[in-house]
Each structure stands twice: as structure tokens, then as C-alpha cells.
Amino acid sequence: MAKQSYSQASTRTNATDTRTTTAKDSGQRATRKQIPQARRGSVTKPIKKTPWAPIISGVLGVLAVACIVAFVLISRHNGPDRSTIVRPPPVASPVAGATAPDFKVTAQDGSTLTKAQMLGKPTLLVFFASWCPHCNNEAPLIKDIAAKNPDVQVVMLGVGDRETPSDIYAFQQKYSLPFPTYSDGGKAAAAYGIASYPTIMAVDKSGVIRDVQTGEKSTTELNSIIGRAKA
């Protein structure tokens, strides 16, 4: 009887231990089940890259390049600030009877003209500014006078006041003048004492100034000036 009681007691103990173990296992499983799904496995999900990102970057890059090109083109078109371009100050203006001062000026094609090359032929020296309204009004008249007086050479000298060499050269193209327009940065204008535009000088074939006239002139007045150059 004693052995049987021990066996029964042992059986009850094992059953109790089994239930305890089962309960622990069930508790552990319950605990694991309570762990949030997001915390299991990978810690951080990879960020998906939108396909628009490289496209937007490319567009911005193209726009930046376009802005730079536009700025360069506009700068080239506008050129230098003409308000800062001032010719050398004039010296005393030569008067009728004085010898014409020396000069060396350049045409658009790179050819040059000096006072020495001008000798031997009556000359009409015309000092002009490309922006001057009176110079612009007078240009067609001078063109006609030159055509009617082929024995007189016309020398158009840009004064270089608030204008570039390109402005001076464009003056010839603007009026289809049959003679070049010359530029030298205003040195000749300074040597001839030019203070107003236009200024026209009649120079005879020996290089002596025969007449000096300022302001816009009519056809009749231009013919008179040329006549003095021929005298």
C-alpha cells in the first residue's frame, strides 16, 4: 500500500510539472505573439526612390546651362557700356590756312589711312558720331555730293565719343556709303580740336585746311565747302 501511494503521489507531481511547463510554454508563446510585427525581421525598410528625381535634376541642369548661355549672349550683344567711352580731350582747333595735323585711322577691313596718303587730292574731312542725329541726317547728302564730285575724296572719321569701332563701321553700312568710315579711338578728333558733331573740313591737295564748318549742312553749303577744297 505504501508503494502504491508513492506512485500516485509521483504521478500527481509529474502532472503538475507538466501543466506548469505547458503553462510556461504557453505564456512564452503568448509573449512572443504580442511582439509587434513591425519590430520583427528587418529593422528599416529601404526607401523607394521615385523615378522623377533624376528627371527633375536633369531639367534643372539644362535650365542652369541655358541661363548661363543667355547671359553670355546678351552681354556680347550689348557690348561695353558706351556711356563710359569718351574720346581724348581736343586741343586747339586748326583754322583755315593751317596745315592739317597728322593722323592714322583704321577701316573695318583693317586698312589704314594717314594724312600723308591723303595728300595730292582735295579732301573733305567729316568728323561724325554714329549716334548724332545731325550726322545721320547729313550722311545721305554727303553720299550724293561725293558721287557728283569724284575728284574729291571724302574721309569719314568717327570721333569715338560714347561709341565703339563697330558703331562707327556700321555707319557706313547703314547708309551704303561708297567710302569707308574710320576709327582710331578719337585721337584724330582730338588732334583736330573737334568739339561738336558733325564738323567738316575742306583740305586742299597740299594738306592745308581751307575751311572749317560745324553743324548739319545743306547740299548748297556742302558744295561750297567742297569748292574751297578744290581751290
LOGU-198985 format. One record per residue: y, x, z of N, C-alpha, C in turn; residue in one letter. Coordinates in steps of 0.2 Angstrom, whole numbers, plus 5000, padded with zeros to 4 digits. Layout:
// residues N
YXZYXZYXZA
...
This chain:
// residues 231
499450045000500050005000500650045000M
500650105004501250145004501450174997A
500850194993500950224987501250174982K
501050114983501250064978502050054980Q
502250054986502950034987503350094985S
503150154985503550214982503650204975Y
503050184971503150174964503650124962S
503650064966504050014964504750034966Q
504850074971505550104973505750144967A
505350194965505450234960505650204953S
505350144952505450104946506150074946T
506250054952506950024953507550074952R
507350134955507850184954508050204947T
507450214943507450234936507850174932N
507750114934508050064930508850064932A
508950074938509650084940510050144936T
509650194936509950254932510050244925D
509550204922509550184915510150144914T
510250094918510850054917511550084918R
511450134923512150174924512250214918T
511750244915511850294909512050254904T
511750194903511950144897512650124898T
512850104904513550084905514050144904A
513850204906514250264904514350274897K
513750264893513750274886514150224883D
514150164885514450104883515250114884S
515450144890516150154892516450204887G
516050264886516250314882516350284875Q
515850244872515950224865516550174865R
516650134870517250094871517850134871A
517850184874518450234875518650264868T
518050284864518150314858518450264853R
518250204853518450144849519150134850K
519450144856520150124857520650174854Q
520350234852520750284849521050264843I
521750264842522050234836521750274830P
521650234824521350254818521850314815Q
522450304816522950354813522850424816A
522650424822522550494825521950524824R
521450494820520850524819520850554812R
520450604811520450644804521050684803G
521350684797521950724796522550704800S
522950754802523450744806524050714802V
524250744796524850724792524550704785T
524750654783524650634776525150664771K
524850694766525350734761525850684758P
526450704757527050664754526950664747I
526950604744526850594737527550614734K
527550654729528150674725528250624719K
528850594719529050554714529150584707T
528850554702528950584695529650594693P
530150554696530850554694531250624696W
530950654701531350714704531450764699A
530950794695531050844690531550814684P
531450754683531950724678532650724680I
532750704686533450704688533750774689I
533350824691533550884691533750914685S
533350904680533450924673534150894670G
534250824671534850794669535450824672V
535450834679535950874682536150944679L
535550974678535651044675536051044668G
535850994664536150984657536850964658V
537050924662537650904663538150954666L
537851004670538251054673538451104667A
537951114663538051164657538551134652V
538451064651538951034646539651034649A
539751034656540451034659540751104658C
540251154658540551224658540751234650I
540351214646540451224639541151184637V
541151124639541851084638542451124640A
542351154646542951184649543151244645F
542651284643542751344639543051324632V
542851274629543151244623543851224623L
543951184629544651164630545151214631I
544851264635545351324636545451364630S
544951374626545051404619545551364615R
545451304615545951254611546651264613H
546751254619547451254622547751324622N
547351374622547651444622548051464628G
548451514627548851534633549451484634P
549751484640550251444642550851474638D
551151434633551651454629552351464632R
552351424638553051424641553151494644S
552651534645552751604648552851654643T
552751634636552851684631553551694629I
553851744631554651754630554751824626V
555051814621555151874617555651924621R
555651994618556152034622556852014621P
557252034626558052014625558352044619P
558752004616559152034610559652084612P
559752124607560352174608560852144604V
561452184603562052154599561852134592A
562052074590561852054583562152094578S
561852124573562152154567562652114564P
563152134561563652094557563652114550V
563952074546564052094539564352164538A
563952194534564252264532563852314536G
563452294541562952344545562352354541A
562052414543561352424540560852384544T
560352354540559852314543559452364548A
559252344554558852384558558152384556P
557752434557557052444555556652394559D
556052384556555552334559554852344556F
554352324559553752324557553352264559K
553252214555552952154556552252144553V
551852094555551152084553551052014551T
550752014545550551944542549851924545A
549651864543548951844546548351874543Q
548451904537547951944534547852014536D
548352034541548352104543548852144540G
549052124534549552164530550252174534S
550552224533551152244537551752244532T
552352234535552952244531553452284535L
553852324532554352364536555052354532T
555552374535556252374532556252424526K
555852474526555852524520555552484514A
555052454515554652414510555052354507Q
555552334511555952284509556552304504M
556752364504557252394500557152394493L
557652384489557552384482557552314479G
557652264483557652194481558052154486K
558552104483558852064488558452024492P
558552014498558151984503558451934507T
558151884509558351834513557851834519L
558151864525557851864531557951794535L
557351764537557351704540557051714547V
557351704552557151704559557051634561F
556351624563556251554565555751544571F
555751484574555251474579554851414577A
554151414577553751364575553851294578S
554151294584554251234587554951204586W
555351244583556051224582556151174577C
556451114578556451054573556951074568P
557451114569557951134563557551184558H
557151224561556751274557556251234553C
555951184556555451144552555851104546N
556451074548556751044543557051084537N
557151144539557451194534556851224529E
556251224532555751264528555651234521A
555551174520555451144513556051164508P
556651174511557251194507557151264505L
556951304510556951374508556351384503I
555851344504555251354499555551334492K
555951284491556251264484556751324482D
557151344486557651404484557251464482I
556651484485556351544484556051534477A
555751474475555451454469555951464463A
556651444464557151444459557451514459K
557351564464557651624464557051684465N
556651694460556051734460556351814461P
556951824459557151894460557351914467D
557351864472557551864479556851864483V
556751914487556151904492556351864498Q
555951824501556051784507555551814512V
555851834518555451864523555551814529V
554951784531555051734537554751774543M
555151784548555051814554554951774560L
554351764563554351724569554651764575G
555051724579555451754584554951764590V
554351734591553951744596554151724603G
554551674603554851634609554451574610D
554051574616553551524618553151494612R
552851544608552351534603551951594602E
551351584600550851634599550851654591T
550551714589550551734582550151674578P
549751644581549351594577549851534576S
550351524580550851464579551251484573D
551451554573551851574568551551574561I
550851594561550551594555550351524552Y
550251484557550151414555550751374552A
551351404553551951384550551951384542F
551651444540551551454533551151394530Q
550551384533550051334530550351264531Q
550751254536551051184537551451164531K
551851214528552251194523552051224516Y
551451254516551251284510551751334507S
551951374511552451424509552151474504L
552551494499552251544494552351614496P
552551624503552651694505552351694513F
552151744515551851744522552351744527P
552151724533552551724539552351774543T
552751814547552651874550552751864558Y
552351904561552451914569552451984571S
552751994577552752064580552952054587D
552851994590552951984597553751974599G
554151964593554851954594555252024594G
554952074593555352144593555852144587K
555752114581556252114576556752074578A
556652014581557151964583557651994588A
557352034592557752074597558152124594A
557852164589558252214586558852184582A
558752124579559252094575559752044579Y
559652054586560052014591560051934590G
559451914588559351844587559451804593I
559851754594559951714600559851644599A
559851624592559751544591559351544585S
559051484584558551474578558751414574Y
558651414568558551474564559151514563P
559051584561559551624559559351654553T
559851654548559651684541560151734540I
559851794537560251854535560151864528M
560751874524560651904517560751974517A
560252014515560152084514560152104507V
560652154505560552174498560052224497D
559952244491559352284489559452354492K
560052374495560152444498559952434505S
559852374508559752374515560352354519G
560852334516561452314520561552244521V
561652224527561752154529562452124526I
562352074522562952044518563151974521R
562751944525562951884528562451864534D
562751834539562351804545562551734546V
562051694546562151624547561651594552Q
561851554556561451514561561451444560T
560851414563560851334562560551314556G
560351254555560051224549560551214544E
560351244538560751244532560551194527K
560951174523560851134517560651174511S
560451144506560251184499560851214497T
561451184497562051214494562251284498T
562151274505562351334509561851384508E
561151374507560651424506560751454500L
561051424494561151454488561751504489N
562251484493562751534494562551594498S
562151584503561851644506561451694502I
561051664497560651704493561151744488I
561651704486562151734481562451804484G
562551804491562851864494562351914494R
561651894495561151954495561151984488A
561251944483561251974476561852014474K
562452004478563052044476562952114477A
